């Protein structure tokens, strides 16, 4: 009888110790969404990407690539910003182009290896194409270039 009582107490203590840990881990899990645009068109919409507390954009993107095999990306490291995205899918940022990161429609200029996301965040990418002033079309629609 003493053994059963000791076993019951041990199990109870273990449950009391383990329960808060299980509750904490489930509270720190969720998901994020990754949206990628090109010329106003959605080229990737990856929903319910698994998320855990403290996760960076880079980690979320790696998980999105596991979930959606056609979602591939390449990066480069720039000292002032950290790791930046240079290619998503088949679209590589060429000269005068770059991938712009926004979290919940708020622009972000920190490297993807540094930006921490939260449960429910929407990670949005859009390629920014800069046209040099000498190549811009005349706003009047005449087709002439503005110098």
Secondary structure, 3 states (H helix, E strand, C coil): CHHHHHHHHHHHHHHHHHHHHHHHHHHCEEEEEEEEEECCEEEEEEEEEEEECCCEHHHHHHHHHHHCCCCCEEEEEECCCEEEEEEECCEECCCCEEEEEEECCEEECCCCCCCECCCCCEEEEEEEECCCHHHCECCCCCCCECC
